[in-house]
Amino acid sequence: MDNPIVAAYFQCTTFHHIFHKMPHASEAPEALPPIAALFLVVFDQKIGYKVSWQRSLPDTRIEGIAEYKSLPSGLHNVKEDLIYFTQDDFAGLSAFVSKAAGAADRNARFVAVGVYVPLSYGRLGRAWMHAQGLRELANSSVDDQDNYDTLEKYWQTHKLNSSSDEIRASALQEPSSPAAVKPSKTKNRARGILSEVAGFSVREHVLSPDHPALSMPDFMNAFGPLVFPLHRAALLRKRILFVGHAPIQRTCNFVYNLSIFSNIPPSLADVLPSDTASHRIKPLFNVGIHDITELKNMDNEGGWVACTTDDIIATKRDLFDVLVELSPASPDQWPKVTTTDGLQILATQRDLRRYNALSRELSHEDEDDQGAQALQDEDEAGPLMRKNEAAIIEPPSWAAIAYSSFLWWASAGESSTAEDEESEQDASLLEDLVRTTSAPTTPLTPTHGRKRRRSSASRQKKRNSTTSLTRLVTGQDSDEEDTDPPSLEETQQKSMILIAYFYRLTTLVMSGLADIISSAEEDGNGRVNEDDSIQLNAEEVSGLGLDIWSEADAKFIAGLSLLWWDRHVSWNGRGVELCGVRIC
């Protein structure tokens, strides 16, 4: 298919259809991935945290590593937590529990029980499937730190040691790069897409409550439009560090979410150079001061995304490219995203409009057509606001203001046409996605999809979304205090929508830029400058889903083309000309 959005649509809807055909977990329970190590970390009053018990495969490093990765700074202030980390070729997961104790134990007991799972068993090794078992082990160990019977039993049950594990490995293992598997139209390939994108198992109908993907609506709420510049930074394979506070499970989930959103769809294997297969961002999850040397040694290994509760790492500016600071003071305060030079990274005006459109569509995912009155009531209701939204959005440039004012003066109709074209392109990322994902047995027909898109575009103009921020709905209305939280399946549906949405957005920009470069190299048409660079025009930039007025998006284009295609592609920005002279 020539249209990358259409191609991505068929892939996303196909894997979703199969996802809903999967048996329920109670009908075919999925085996837990075998573990390469199991360990218990306790607090010793003389030496601090130590590994008091362990079982592992030969040559597996635990002591001097696991106790630090499993227990980030600040955990003593929380009752329990889940911590993800990576070590060598393993994904690690530990469950932390604290309990009040007597004066002999300094009024508290702390334990963490963790596992290593081979990364070959899928994204993050599907370590989250051990979360509940680790919690139970930790709760039993905190009361009796010298009783290892339950730990030994768990190790004997789940350790990696037999040919049956090889069968389980082949069932769980997923391709790790777009070049590894070429896209096809077969059912088997479609089944693999969902696992490739997010590590969803084809045997899970309802995800485990501990699956990190279920936090995606929370991720969107926490970052708002900032999720889009973070997505672009991840596509540039930057080193991205989240700095937060305990409990750290939420921040670890954010690391997972960003790595999923920036995954390269397998359908792009044919449009990317073969030597870019290694350009996969690495989710490192929790890191601490003991990982500083390792992070320095990763300078030439591509991008990564990690999180920490050690503020001192944030002062090591040579370790990362993008710093994401999560505020512990107020959950309503936006995260602060900066470069290593301390420059703040902001969302563009188009990011804001796109985020508002996505938020509104998600708010409709459980609704059916209820007539024009519902739309009218919705249009009359103002968008849900959040404080200090101007702090995270690029202000309109003088050139954009001048250009819009000139078009309004010269021809208001032309201005509306430009806005409609952008709105329709952004709507194409959502077309049929919400209804098809949440209710696959009654998908929208193409005709209904077009009607919905036009309706969404008209509502967008009414709401003046360039200056207002809409909250991403997660199952609770702002004016209802006592509503039930969203169910596991509802949260899963929204997460699937978000995965497919960013899958399409990545396809839009990567496939579009590949076509531009290929066309310029084959046809020329005056596109290639004397310095062998390719100059874009405004229509092409807008077609990539980017903001034609944003200097940050212009830099993104240059960086993306150089990283993936080793070509210099530039966009000098749109300006206002008077009598052929650019005045701004």
C-alpha positions in Angstrom: 0.0 0.0 0.0 1.3 3.4 -0.9 -0.3 5.3 1.9 1.6 4.6 5.2 -1.3 5.5 7.3 -3.6 3.0 5.5 -1.0 0.3 5.7 -0.5 0.9 9.4 -4.3 0.9 9.9 -4.7 -2.5 8.4 -1.9 -3.9 10.5 -3.2 -2.4 13.7 -6.8 -3.5 13.1 -5.6 -7.0 12.1 -3.6 -7.5 15.3 -6.5 -6.1 17.3 -8.9 -8.5 15.7 -6.7 -11.4 16.6 -6.1 -10.0 20.1 -9.9 -10.2 20.7 -10.0 -13.8 19.4 -7.5 -14.9 22.0 -8.8 -17.2 24.7 -9.3 -15.8 28.2 -6.5 -16.4 30.6 -8.7 -18.7 32.7 -9.2 -20.9 29.7 -5.5 -21.2 28.8 -3.2 -19.9 31.6 0.1 -18.6 30.2 3.2 -20.1 31.7 5.5 -17.7 33.5 8.8 -17.1 31.8 11.6 -19.2 33.5 14.0 -17.3 35.7 17.8 -17.2 35.7 18.1 -16.0 39.2 16.1 -15.4 42.4 17.4 -13.4 45.3 16.5 -11.9 48.7 17.8 -8.5 49.8 17.5 -7.5 53.4 18.7 -4.5 55.5 21.7 -5.2 57.7 22.2 -2.6 60.5 26.0 -2.8 60.1 26.5 -2.9 56.4 23.2 -1.7 54.9 21.4 -3.7 52.2 22.8 -7.1 51.4 21.9 -10.2 49.4 21.1 -12.7 52.2 19.9 -15.5 49.9 20.2 -16.3 46.2 19.9 -19.0 43.6 21.1 -18.5 40.0 22.5 -20.0 36.9 26.3 -20.2 36.7 28.1 -17.0 35.9 25.1 -14.8 36.7 26.2 -11.7 38.6 24.1 -10.8 41.6 26.0 -9.6 44.7 27.2 -6.1 44.4 24.6 -5.4 41.7 21.1 -6.6 42.6 21.0 -5.0 46.0 21.5 -1.5 44.5 19.3 -2.0 41.4 16.5 -3.5 43.5 16.5 -0.8 46.1 16.7 2.7 44.7 17.0 5.8 47.0 13.9 6.8 48.9 12.3 3.4 49.2 12.4 3.6 53.0 9.6 6.2 52.7 7.1 3.8 51.0 5.3 0.6 52.1 5.8 -1.3 48.9 7.0 -0.9 45.3 7.9 -2.8 42.1 11.3 -2.0 40.5 12.3 -2.9 37.0 16.0 -2.9 35.9 18.3 -4.6 33.4 21.6 -6.4 34.0 23.7 -7.9 31.2 21.3 -10.0 29.1 18.6 -10.1 31.8 15.6 -8.1 32.8 15.2 -7.7 36.5 12.1 -7.2 38.7 12.1 -6.9 42.4 9.2 -6.5 44.9 10.0 -4.3 47.9 8.1 -4.4 51.2 8.6 -2.5 54.4 6.9 -3.2 57.8 7.0 -1.5 61.2 9.2 -3.3 63.7 10.7 -2.8 67.1 13.5 -0.6 68.3 16.0 -3.5 67.7 15.2 -3.2 64.0 15.2 0.6 64.0 11.4 0.6 63.9 11.2 -0.9 60.4 12.1 -4.0 58.3 12.9 -3.8 54.7 13.2 -6.7 52.2 13.2 -7.0 48.4 12.7 -10.3 46.5 13.8 -10.2 42.9 14.3 -12.2 39.7 16.4 -12.2 36.6 14.5 -13.2 33.4 16.4 -13.6 30.1 15.6 -10.7 27.7 15.2 -13.3 24.9 11.8 -14.2 26.4 10.3 -11.0 25.0 10.3 -7.3 25.8 11.5 -6.9 29.3 11.5 -10.7 29.5 7.8 -10.5 30.5 9.2 -10.1 34.0 5.9 -8.5 35.1 4.3 -11.9 35.1 6.3 -12.7 38.2 5.1 -9.5 40.1 2.4 -11.1 42.2 4.5 -14.1 43.1 7.4 -11.8 44.2 5.0 -9.7 46.3 3.9 -12.8 48.1 7.5 -13.9 48.7 8.5 -10.4 50.0 5.5 -10.3 52.4 6.4 -13.7 53.8 10.1 -12.9 54.0 9.7 -9.6 55.8 8.1 -11.4 58.8 10.7 -14.2 58.8 13.9 -13.2 57.0 15.7 -16.5 57.9 13.1 -18.8 56.4 14.0 -19.6 52.8 11.7 -22.5 52.1 9.2 -20.6 50.0 12.0 -19.0 48.1 13.6 -22.3 47.4 10.3 -23.7 46.2 9.7 -20.8 43.9 13.2 -21.2 42.4 12.7 -25.0 41.8 9.4 -24.3 40.1 10.5 -21.5 37.8 14.2 -21.9 37.2 15.5 -22.1 33.7 17.0 -25.6 33.4 15.2 -28.0 31.0 14.4 -28.6 27.4 10.8 -27.6 28.2 12.1 -24.1 28.8 13.4 -24.1 25.2 9.8 -24.7 24.0 8.6 -21.9 26.3 11.3 -19.7 24.9 10.3 -20.2 21.3 6.7 -19.4 22.3 7.6 -16.2 24.1 10.5 -14.9 22.1 9.7 -12.0 19.8 11.7 -10.3 17.0 13.8 -7.4 18.3 14.2 -5.3 15.2 12.2 -4.3 12.1 14.9 -5.8 9.9 14.5 -9.2 11.6 11.1 -9.8 10.2 9.7 -8.6 7.0 6.1 -7.6 7.0 3.6 -9.9 5.4 -0.2 -10.4 5.1 -0.3 -13.7 6.9 -2.1 -14.3 10.1 1.1 -15.5 11.8 2.8 -12.2 11.0 -0.2 -10.2 12.2 -0.1 -12.1 15.4 3.5 -11.1 15.8 2.9 -7.4 15.3 1.1 -6.9 18.7 3.9 -8.7 20.5 6.6 -6.8 18.6 5.1 -3.5 19.4 4.3 -4.0 23.1 5.2 -7.4 24.3 1.6 -8.4 24.5 1.2 -12.2 24.5 -1.1 -13.7 22.0 -2.4 -15.9 24.8 -3.4 -13.0 27.1 -7.0 -11.8 26.6 -6.9 -9.5 29.6 -3.5 -8.3 30.6 -2.0 -8.9 34.0 -2.8 -6.0 36.3 1.0 -5.4 36.6 1.6 -5.1 32.8 3.4 -1.8 32.3 1.3 -1.1 29.2 -1.7 -0.5 31.3 -0.1 2.7 32.6 -0.2 4.3 29.1 -3.3 6.5 29.8 -1.6 7.6 33.0 1.5 8.4 31.0 -0.5 10.6 28.6 -2.2 12.4 31.5 1.0 13.1 33.3 2.8 14.6 30.2 0.0 15.9 28.1 1.3 17.3 24.8 4.9 16.8 26.0 4.6 13.2 25.1 5.1 14.2 21.4 8.5 15.9 21.8 9.5 13.0 24.0 8.4 10.6 21.2 10.5 12.6 18.7 13.5 12.5 21.0 13.2 8.8 21.3 13.0 8.4 17.5 16.3 10.4 17.4 17.6 7.7 19.8 18.5 10.2 22.4 19.6 9.2 25.9 16.6 10.1 28.0 16.6 10.1 31.8 13.5 10.4 34.0 14.2 11.7 37.5 11.5 11.0 40.0 10.9 9.8 43.5 9.8 6.6 45.3 7.7 4.7 44.6 9.4 4.1 41.3 7.1 1.6 39.6 5.2 4.4 37.9 8.3 5.9 36.5 9.6 2.5 35.3 6.2 2.1 33.5 6.8 5.5 31.8 10.2 4.2 30.6 8.4 1.2 29.1 5.7 3.3 27.5 8.1 5.6 25.8 10.1 2.7 24.5 6.9 1.2 23.1 5.7 4.4 21.5 9.0 4.9 19.7 9.3 1.4 18.5 9.9 1.1 14.7 7.0 -0.8 13.1 8.1 -3.9 11.2 6.3 -2.5 8.1 9.1 0.1 7.8 11.8 -2.6 7.3 11.8 -2.0 3.5 12.1 1.8 3.6 15.0 1.9 6.1 18.6 1.2 5.3 19.6 -2.3 6.4 22.4 -1.0 8.6 19.9 0.8 10.9 18.6 -2.4 12.4 20.6 -1.6 15.6 18.9 1.8 16.0 16.6 0.5 18.7 16.3 2.5 21.9 17.2 0.5 24.9 14.9 0.7 28.0 17.3 0.5 31.0 14.6 1.2 33.6 16.0 1.9 37.1 19.6 3.2 37.3 21.5 4.5 40.3 24.9 6.0 41.2 26.5 2.6 40.8 25.5 2.6 37.1 27.3 5.8 36.3 30.3 4.1 34.8 28.1 1.8 32.8 26.2 4.7 31.4 29.4 6.5 30.4 30.5 3.4 28.5 27.2 3.4 26.5 28.0 6.6 24.7 28.5 4.8 21.4 25.8 2.2 21.8 22.8 4.4 20.7 19.9 5.8 22.6 18.4 4.6 25.8 15.6 5.6 28.3 16.0 5.1 32.0 14.7 6.4 35.3 16.3 7.2 38.7 15.6 8.5 42.1 19.2 9.6 42.6 19.2 13.3 42.0 23.0 13.3 41.7 22.8 11.6 38.3 20.8 14.6 37.0 23.9 16.7 37.7 26.1 14.5 35.4 25.1 16.3 32.2 27.5 14.2 30.1 25.4 11.1 30.8 22.2 12.0 29.0 20.7 14.1 26.2 17.2 14.7 27.6 16.3 15.1 31.3 12.7 14.6 32.4 12.1 15.9 35.9 8.9 14.6 37.6 7.6 16.9 40.4 6.9 15.1 43.7 5.3 18.2 45.2 2.1 18.4 43.0 0.6 15.8 40.7 -0.9 18.6 38.7 2.4 20.2 37.9 3.8 19.4 34.5 7.1 17.5 34.2 10.0 19.6 33.1 11.8 18.4 30.0 15.2 19.9 29.3 18.3 19.2 27.1 21.7 18.5 28.5 22.4 22.3 28.0 19.5 23.1 30.3 17.2 24.3 27.4 13.6 23.5 28.0 11.9 21.3 25.5 8.3 22.3 24.7 5.4 20.9 22.8 4.5 22.6 19.5 1.2 24.3 18.7 0.4 21.3 16.5 1.2 18.9 19.3 -1.3 20.7 21.4 -4.0 20.4 18.8 -3.2 16.8 18.1 -3.2 15.9 21.8 -6.6 17.6 22.2 -8.0 15.6 19.3 -6.6 12.3 20.7 -8.1 13.1 24.2 -11.5 13.7 22.8 -11.5 10.6 20.7 -10.5 8.5 23.7 -13.4 10.1 25.7 -15.8 8.7 23.0 -14.4 5.2 23.0 -17.2 3.7 25.0 -19.9 5.7 23.4 -22.2 4.8 20.4 -23.9 7.3 18.1 -26.3 9.2 20.3 -27.4 11.9 17.9 -26.6 15.5 17.2 -27.6 16.6 20.7 -24.7 14.8 22.3 -22.3 16.5 19.9 -23.9 19.8 20.6 -23.7 19.4 24.3 -20.1 18.4 24.0 -19.2 21.4 21.8 -20.8 23.8 24.3 -18.8 22.3 27.2 -15.4 23.9 27.5 -12.3 21.7 27.5 -10.9 20.5 30.8 -8.0 22.7 31.8 -4.8 22.2 33.6 -2.7 24.8 35.4 0.3 26.4 33.7 -0.3 24.9 30.3 1.6 27.8 28.7 4.7 26.6 30.5 4.9 23.5 28.2 3.7 24.9 24.9 5.8 26.8 22.3 4.2 30.3 22.0 3.1 31.1 18.4 5.9 32.7 16.5 5.7 36.2 15.1 5.9 34.7 11.6 2.9 32.4 12.3 0.9 35.2 13.7 1.7 37.5 10.8 1.0 34.8 8.3 -2.4 33.9 9.8 -3.3 37.5 10.1 -2.4 38.1 6.5 -4.5 35.1 5.3 -7.4 36.2 7.4 -7.2 39.7 5.8 -6.7 38.4 2.3 -8.9 35.4 2.4 -10.4 33.9 5.5 -11.5 30.9 3.4 -7.8 30.0 2.6 -6.9 30.1 6.2 -9.8 27.7 7.1 -8.7 25.4 4.3 -5.2 25.1 5.7 -6.5 24.4 9.1 -8.9 21.7 7.8 -6.1 20.0 5.9 -4.0 19.7 9.0 -7.0 18.6 11.1 -7.9 15.9 8.6 -4.4 14.6 8.5 -4.2 14.3 12.2 -7.7 12.8 12.2 -6.5 10.1 9.8 -4.3 8.8 12.6 -7.4 8.2 14.6 -9.8 7.3 11.8 -11.8 4.1 12.8 -9.2 3.4 15.5 -11.2 4.0 18.6 -14.3 2.2 17.5 -12.5 -0.6 15.9 -10.1 -1.1 18.8 -12.8 -1.0 21.5 -15.5 -2.9 19.6 -14.0 -5.0 16.9 -17.2 -6.9 16.2 -18.9 -3.7 14.9 -16.2 -1.7 13.1 -17.0 1.6 11.4 -17.4 1.4 7.7 -15.2 3.8 5.6 -18.2 6.1 5.1 -18.9 6.3 8.8 -15.2 6.9 9.4 -15.2 9.9 7.0 -18.2 11.3 8.7 -16.7 11.0 12.1 -13.5 12.6 10.9 -15.3 15.6 9.5 -17.3 15.9 12.7 -14.1 15.8 14.7 -12.5 18.5 12.6 -15.4 20.8 12.9 -15.6 20.3 16.6 -11.9 21.0 16.9 -12.3 24.4 15.3 -15.2 25.3 17.6 -13.1 24.6 20.7 -10.2 26.8 19.7 -7.8 24.0 20.6 -4.8 26.2 19.8 -5.2 27.8 23.2 -6.9 25.2 25.4 -5.7 21.9 26.7 -8.0 18.9 27.0 -7.5 16.3 29.7 -7.0 12.7 28.5 -10.1 10.9 29.8 -9.2 7.8 31.9 -12.6 6.7 32.9 -13.6 9.4 35.4 -15.3 12.7 34.6 -14.0 15.7 36.4 -17.4 16.6 37.8 -18.0 13.2 39.2 -16.2 12.5 42.5 -17.6 9.1 43.3 -17.4 7.3 40.0 -15.8 3.8 39.8 -12.3 3.6 38.5 -11.9 2.2 34.9 -11.9 -1.6 34.7 -8.8 -3.5 33.6 -10.3 -4.2 30.2 -11.2 -0.5 29.7 -7.7 0.6 30.6 -6.3 -2.1 28.3 -8.5 -0.8 25.4 -7.2 2.7 25.8 -3.6 1.4 26.0 -4.1 -0.5 22.7 -5.5 2.6 21.1 -2.4 4.6 22.2 0.0 1.9 20.9 -1.7 1.8 17.5 -1.8 5.6 17.4 1.9 6.1 17.9 2.5 3.1 15.7 0.8 5.2 12.9 2.5 8.4 13.9 5.9 6.8 13.6 5.0 5.3 10.3 3.8 8.7 9.0 7.0 10.5 9.7 9.5 7.7 8.9 7.8 6.5 5.7 7.1 10.0 4.6 10.7 11.1 5.0 12.0 8.0 3.3 9.8 8.7 0.3 11.0 12.3 0.1 14.7 11.2 0.2 14.1 8.5 -2.3 12.3 10.8 -4.7 15.0 13.5 -4.4 17.8 11.0 -5.1 16.0 9.3 -8.1 14.5 12.3 -9.8 16.5 15.3 -8.6 14.0 18.0 -9.8 16.3 20.6 -8.3 15.7 19.2 -4.8 19.4 18.3 -4.1 21.5 21.4 -3.3 25.2 21.8 -4.1 26.1 20.6 -0.7 24.1 17.4 -1.4 21.4 18.4 1.1 17.7 18.1 0.4 15.5 21.2 1.0 11.9 20.5 2.1 8.9 22.7 1.4 6.1 23.6 3.8 3.6 21.0 2.4 6.1 18.2 2.9 6.8 19.2 6.5 3.2 19.4 7.3 2.7 16.0 5.6 5.2 14.5 8.0 2.8 15.5 10.8 5.1 18.3 12.0 4.7 22.0 12.8 5.8 24.2 9.9 6.4 27.1 12.3 8.5 25.2 14.9 12.3 25.5 14.9 12.4 22.4 17.1 10.6 20.4 14.4 13.1 21.7 11.8 15.9 20.4 13.9 14.1 17.1 14.3 13.9 16.7 10.6 17.6 17.3 10.2 18.5 14.9 13.0 16.2 12.1 11.9 17.4 12.1 8.3 21.0 12.1 9.3 20.6 9.3 11.9 18.5 6.9 9.8 19.5 7.7 6.2 22.8 9.6 6.6 21.4 12.4 4.5 21.2 16.1 5.1 17.6 17.2 4.9 16.7 20.7 5.9 13.7 22.9 6.4 14.4 26.6 7.0 10.9 27.4 8.3 8.0 29.1 6.9 8.1 32.9 6.8 6.2 35.9 5.5 7.4 37.5 2.3 6.5 40.9 1.0 7.3 41.6 -2.7 9.6 38.6 -2.7 11.5 39.7 0.4 11.2 37.7 3.5 10.3 40.0 6.4 9.9 37.4 9.2 
